[in-house]
Amino acid sequence: MNLSEARSHPLVEYARTNLWGSGITTIPEQFEEEFNSLSASDRQLVRVLFTAATVSCPVPLSLAEDPKYGPAYLEKRYTSVDFWYRYLKEGPLKDSSFGDPVDLTHLGGRGRRYDQGWIPDGREYGVVGPSTYEGHILPRMIIDILNYSREQRLDVSENTFHALNLIALTPDEPIRAIASLAIYMSALGFHRGQLHDRLFDAGYRGETPEDYWRPILESLGTLLPRDLQFHD
């Protein structure tokens, strides 16, 4: 099975139509038997695109073909992002606007970076769930803290718990939670460049219109120290 065949798989089509941006990682029961009958490599390709749809990534085909990423990396990454998105959406940020749909029609729709024929019809004009700015950034910041703590041989549990507690302190302000995490990550030892790459993700800015992300980054800047603020 190649990417084009995986893209046309019924499970992937179902996810694009019914689970776009949901953060769900569990294969629906009606597809389990057929999915499990696939070879390991085919299951991986199908699962990559299934989770890409549930995380509402606009460029999974390009990333899967990019040697820098590839299917194995993407399967793990999308699943992790989905997990932490759902954790926040159903937990500390359940009563906030976290992940709520944003209509981008008046801003010209999605950004310039997307795979042709991948985003479902009608979804080209908005972002939802893990493709909103805060839905995209917060799960990745948690993953960054987990990975950094392991690499630096820090207390993974303690640092993760502290990060989640910071988010819970501002349950109705996801952007303030992002600022709090950035300041905490700086104190842990993250370099300014690492934090800039995460907070002002160039790839994400290419996937969404500037009139969407720029006001958010300017608002975020009012909560950050000067050296962490966004500059073109």
Phi, psi and omega per residue, in radians:
M1 nan 2.312 3.043
N2 -1.787 3.139 -3.088
L3 -1.084 -0.670 3.141
S4 -1.108 -0.698 3.111
E5 -1.205 -0.703 3.104
A6 -1.116 -0.666 3.121
R7 -1.037 -0.551 -3.100
S8 -1.614 0.005 -3.118
H9 -1.104 2.452 -3.105
P10 -0.966 -0.620 3.129
L11 -1.145 -0.713 3.125
V12 -1.175 -0.743 3.112
E13 -1.088 -0.689 3.116
Y14 -1.102 -0.761 -3.133
A15 -1.130 -0.730 3.137
R16 -1.107 -0.633 -3.082
T17 -1.457 -0.679 -2.955
N18 -1.994 -0.350 -3.013
L19 -2.144 0.248 -3.072
W20 -1.004 2.120 3.088
G21 1.253 0.284 -3.076
S22 -1.457 -0.406 -3.055
G23 1.392 0.109 -3.115
I24 -1.334 2.380 3.126
T25 -2.007 -0.211 -3.087
T26 -1.404 2.255 3.091
I27 -1.161 2.189 3.115
P28 -0.972 2.498 -3.014
E29 -0.949 -0.653 -3.067
Q30 -1.193 -0.221 -3.139
F31 -1.887 -0.096 -3.002
E32 -1.028 -0.869 -3.041
E33 -1.081 -0.825 -3.108
E34 -1.180 -0.699 3.131
F35 -1.089 -0.786 -3.116
N36 -1.179 -0.340 3.138
S37 -1.427 -0.193 3.133
L38 -1.266 2.759 3.037
S39 -1.168 2.848 -3.104
A40 -1.035 -0.734 -3.123
S41 -1.191 -0.653 3.119
D42 -1.222 -0.697 3.090
R43 -1.039 -0.701 -3.134
Q44 -1.095 -0.810 3.141
L45 -1.072 -0.778 -3.131
V46 -1.147 -0.732 -3.137
R47 -1.173 -0.630 3.068
V48 -0.987 -0.840 -3.090
L49 -1.328 -0.516 3.028
F50 -1.079 -0.879 -3.123
T51 -1.254 -0.509 3.060
A52 -1.070 -0.673 3.113
A53 -1.214 -0.747 -3.100
T54 -1.253 -0.370 3.056
V55 -1.668 -0.017 3.111
S56 0.955 0.738 3.059
C57 -1.350 2.291 -3.104
P58 -1.510 -0.114 -3.027
V59 -2.291 0.679 -3.067
P60 -1.205 -0.552 -3.132
L61 -1.175 -0.756 3.104
S62 -1.108 -0.758 -3.107
L63 -1.187 -0.660 -3.136
A64 -1.135 -0.508 3.139
E65 -1.543 -0.162 -3.112
D66 -1.472 2.116 -3.141
P67 -0.992 -0.411 3.123
K68 -1.173 -0.459 -3.098
Y69 -2.040 -1.527 3.127
G70 1.501 2.863 -3.047
P71 -1.024 -0.737 -3.081
A72 -1.083 -0.791 3.111
Y73 -1.116 -0.797 -3.065
L74 -1.140 -0.679 3.126
E75 -1.019 -0.819 3.139
K76 -1.164 -0.747 -3.065
R77 -1.161 -0.873 -3.122
Y78 -1.072 -0.725 -3.134
T79 -1.103 -0.725 3.130
S80 -1.146 -0.775 3.131
V81 -1.090 -0.782 3.102
D82 -0.993 -0.814 -3.100
F83 -1.015 -0.885 -3.074
W84 -1.265 -0.526 3.044
Y85 -1.095 -0.856 -3.141
R86 -1.092 -0.689 3.123
Y87 -1.017 -0.818 -3.116
L88 -1.236 -0.726 -3.092
K89 -1.148 -0.627 -3.102
E90 -1.665 -0.108 -3.089
G91 -2.052 -1.936 -2.982
P92 -1.098 -0.435 -3.090
L93 -1.920 0.333 -3.048
K94 -1.118 -0.456 -3.117
D95 -1.761 0.260 -3.128
S96 -1.886 -3.066 3.104
S97 -1.488 0.112 -3.088
F98 -0.913 2.090 3.085
G99 1.373 0.001 3.132
D100 -1.091 2.560 -3.135
P101 -1.023 2.476 3.075
V102 -2.141 2.116 3.133
D103 -1.414 2.104 -3.125
L104 -1.856 0.205 -3.074
T105 -0.952 -0.797 -3.096
H106 -1.270 -0.137 3.102
L107 -1.833 0.090 3.107
G108 1.685 0.144 3.133
G109 1.521 -2.837 -3.124
R110 -1.081 2.984 -3.114
G111 -1.280 -2.947 -3.037
R112 -1.432 -0.217 -3.029
R113 -1.859 1.905 3.099
Y114 -2.877 2.750 3.098
D115 -1.484 2.245 3.138
Q116 -1.004 2.306 3.057
G117 1.349 0.093 -3.102
W118 -1.650 -0.850 -3.114
I119 -1.160 2.251 -3.102
P120 -1.048 2.641 3.096
D121 -0.953 2.303 3.130
G122 1.609 -0.366 -3.134
R123 -1.518 -0.101 -3.122
E124 -1.220 -0.180 -3.018
Y125 -1.959 0.386 3.124
G126 -2.939 2.983 3.021
V127 -2.194 2.678 -3.106
V128 -2.656 2.615 3.049
G129 0.978 -2.161 -3.087
P130 -1.223 -0.035 3.078
S131 -1.779 -0.067 2.942
T132 -1.254 2.826 -3.095
Y133 -1.016 -0.930 -3.081
E134 -1.197 -0.576 3.093
G135 -1.198 -0.517 3.101
H136 -1.363 -0.775 -2.972
I137 -1.415 -0.830 -3.024
L138 -1.030 -0.840 3.105
P139 -1.033 -0.666 -3.126
R140 -1.216 -0.560 3.081
M141 -1.169 -0.698 3.089
I142 -1.097 -0.783 3.115
I143 -1.081 -0.707 3.092
D144 -1.020 -0.770 -3.131
I145 -1.137 -0.742 3.087
L146 -1.024 -0.895 -3.090
N147 -1.130 -0.760 -3.132
Y148 -1.101 -0.736 -3.130
S149 -1.097 -0.706 3.096
R150 -1.135 -0.815 -3.095
E151 -1.094 -0.668 -3.091
Q152 -1.597 0.061 -3.140
R153 1.006 0.728 3.036
L154 -1.604 3.052 3.126
D155 -1.350 1.783 -3.063
V156 -1.078 -0.821 -3.108
S157 -1.085 -0.805 -3.110
E158 -1.112 -0.775 -3.107
N159 -1.196 -0.667 3.114
T160 -1.182 -0.775 3.109
F161 -1.035 -0.747 -3.131
H162 -1.119 -0.718 3.115
A163 -1.069 -0.790 -3.137
L164 -1.170 -0.592 3.101
N165 -1.165 -0.675 3.086
L166 -1.069 -0.710 3.111
I167 -1.130 -0.725 -3.114
A168 -1.165 -0.389 -3.134
L169 -1.223 -0.370 3.108
T170 -2.225 1.175 -2.986
P171 -1.158 -0.267 3.124
D172 -2.010 0.275 -3.113
E173 -2.405 1.374 -3.108
P174 -1.016 -0.628 -3.121
I175 -1.182 -0.680 3.079
R176 -1.136 -0.611 3.093
A177 -1.108 -0.689 3.098
I178 -1.076 -0.773 3.120
A179 -1.087 -0.751 3.138
S180 -1.071 -0.738 3.133
L181 -1.154 -0.699 -3.139
A182 -1.072 -0.750 3.125
I183 -1.134 -0.718 3.108
Y184 -1.123 -0.750 -3.138
M185 -1.108 -0.638 3.078
S186 -1.090 -0.734 3.130
A187 -1.165 -0.529 3.114
L188 -1.230 -0.419 3.142
G189 2.182 0.042 3.073
F190 -1.091 2.405 3.090
H191 -1.306 2.715 3.132
R192 -0.982 -0.731 -3.140
G193 -1.068 -0.685 3.106
Q194 -1.089 -0.753 -3.116
L195 -1.211 -0.683 3.100
H196 -1.096 -0.749 3.138
D197 -1.060 -0.619 3.136
R198 -1.357 -0.913 -3.054
L199 -1.143 -0.619 -3.035
F200 -2.037 0.626 -3.097
D201 -0.619 1.932 -3.093
A202 -1.104 -0.664 3.106
G203 -1.070 -0.783 3.134
Y204 -1.115 -0.698 3.138
R205 -1.115 -0.492 3.073
G206 -1.343 -0.349 -3.093
E207 -1.591 -0.158 -3.112
T208 -2.352 2.702 -3.111
P209 -1.221 2.557 -3.108
E210 -1.026 -0.621 -3.128
D211 -1.205 -0.192 3.011
Y212 -1.545 -0.936 -3.002
W213 -1.389 -0.519 -3.068
R214 -1.096 -0.833 3.097
P215 -1.046 -0.602 3.110
I216 -1.145 -0.799 -3.125
L217 -1.169 -0.587 3.087
E218 -1.193 -0.697 3.086
S219 -1.147 -0.733 3.101
L220 -1.054 -0.657 -3.114
G221 -1.056 -0.505 3.135
T222 -1.234 -0.241 -3.112
L223 -1.831 -0.065 -3.047
L224 -1.914 2.692 2.974
P225 -1.070 2.741 -3.056
R226 -0.951 -0.701 -3.058
D227 -1.266 -0.191 3.109
L228 -1.834 0.014 -3.101
Q229 -1.304 2.769 -3.107
F230 -1.405 2.328 3.036
H231 -2.401 2.394 3.098
D232 -1.141 nan nan
